[in-house]
């Protein structure tokens, strides 16, 4: 259970005196007494206080009274009490609010889900007692008028005077001081004179001595000249509390248990040998923690919090470490001092009692002077003590916590756009730490400092009221000044924030950095020596080729052994991002050159992109036998990377060979292409020249539809991808909704046919599967092969870590497609990957058209044929399934997959032995597949089971 005083007893007493016009009156006038129902409740902003009642109507002074039926929608920062004497001619209404007395409200948090309770600290409006008419309010809504009779203080006891109490206080102080092995008062006076040498455990002693025994303190309680009225009221307060007996008991306790101090002192000394000075200090000891990413998005509530730039400038990791060390020292000293609370609390409570005694009806000046004297010790020694103000200020304005890390990369995208770029390819120019101070109610804390109040929140009305005190005004103004003019701090938690680049001038001193492959994949970067305050990376020539699209994960965070991440700190943040490289691309437009008549001229462009050096090897164009036509350069792309050429067909009858193509290569050997790799993979494109009539092809080559869904098919020229006109028809459980649009009407297999309207020989058919699409695949090898298969038999292969190593698509006995994945694709990973080896078979074809491969079955270095790029597999869904789920049918390695495969496939064969020449069948493969559930059929091989989908 936690008790939070909205404003401490000192504030309650002070405001009780200042806020009431008739504080010196005694007794009451019954004919002017206001009854509880005389003024109705006022409800604003849906806050209804009409049901609020007092738990008691007659209490002793300074006693708390429970407020019943307080709505759950309010907080302690919203509520306070306005009151007047019942003998006043006016009642408590909003119109005279500035003339009313004010008192604090206390909230007692319940355990668990228990409803919180609210309490009124009964004001000491008159030492001889008073009958009060009071109302609970938030400044807008008011309760009914509630009557409260506050009793009188007892008359002064001649045996209990201020001096006699101070004698007992000093006796306790001397006993505790000597228990520490110190001389009283000489050692305490010396500590005040030389504060830099003060140990933290002595702070409460210094505070008490300065307030009571220090002869140099003109505001000390023994030196303070109180007028007769003030002294009379203090003596009555002392008679009310009778503190002497308790003080004697505490003194006896310390004398009889001095060994407690011997146990506490080593703990106190372990944290710091002397009190920390905010201008210098040392740091030691940091507990280990795991890296855990955090985000700042959930840190601050914009309605309840203020996130402001800090008045403390922190612009380097060294400065950040210094201030985090200061926070850590303050935190540990505060914690360690409280280990000795059984002893030190005695003195602190005495000072609180002394402040209470002096803050009675003598007025605000008397109260502020006592508060000021209790503050002076802290001004002399700026270190943390029990409820010490220095710790509060460090907590408010020093950085405690790194909340988030953001990486600043160059290039900013994290993508090395040119594989042949000069070294280094990637820089980490910033490891930017987002840092905040502790979250505090700044208005409440500053007001607490002003009145030496330990905990609580001050309502806006009370804050404004107490600003009449010069001390409170000075505390707020000196701290914030005009720096944050216009911000409403009241009732809000306040954070001050910094953004600090941890790289500094020596990044490796401050930052832990690591590289990792995405989902266990390859790491295609290597780290270089740090220079110019930046981490530097390059593409790794031993890994990059063949893994060009594999992203590398870069993680960076603060070094745990450098910064103070104490028990108060949230999980240490880590900034992460993906970095990757880009292969040079050589592309063509159009896809093929189609010749329809002799002498025809066709222009085409070749583009070299993602390259620092865009040079192009186009020698094959100009080494061409003239009987095949002529290539001419039209526009050079040496500067832009875009080359334009013109092909002129032979003037005689067109009789081009079946495999007429030319290959163009990017020439660059810079960057990663020139480091360590004797023959990096070629970046190339092959342009085919054809004279045949365009064929008609249906796209997509197959599909699977649930009943009632539709699929759009189009007819294209497979060589140019140009759309062609077509007549459409369907057979099977489907209907033709419109040209090329098919809707499934039942389960089964549908044949979709497209025929050119002027040439019936130009036709194509695809299969549409309808109904259950749990397991389905379609693969089509166009061009010279004409393969097009659809089925529901799929298997996957994986290794012991669950990474995919193979995919097999079967069409029963008539055909199959198999794909080997090396390196394997990590379990659960999605993205685009290279297929290391693939083979397709369609036994419905004859001769060489039956089989295709990638890569080419004959090493290009041993033949006259150009190399081809590897096939690419794109996984868009890769969900791992929990082993044993779904009635125990799920085997280890089970997963859900959706993906597509595309690229060039060939069948190379020997056409001539003298000279040795090879010919090539060429086609483009496009395959799609999906499998929702897998059942074990062999070791590390799973079958997709149609009808068992999740």
Order of alpha helices (4+ residues) and beta strands (2+ residues): beta-alpha-beta-beta-beta-beta-beta-beta-beta-beta-beta-alpha-alpha-alpha-alpha-alpha-alpha-beta-alpha-alpha-alpha-alpha-beta-beta-beta-beta-alpha-alpha-alpha-beta-alpha-beta-beta-beta-beta-beta-beta-beta-beta-beta-alpha-beta-beta-beta-beta-beta-beta-beta-beta-beta-beta-beta-beta-beta-beta-beta-beta-beta-beta-beta-beta-beta-beta-alpha-beta-beta-beta-beta
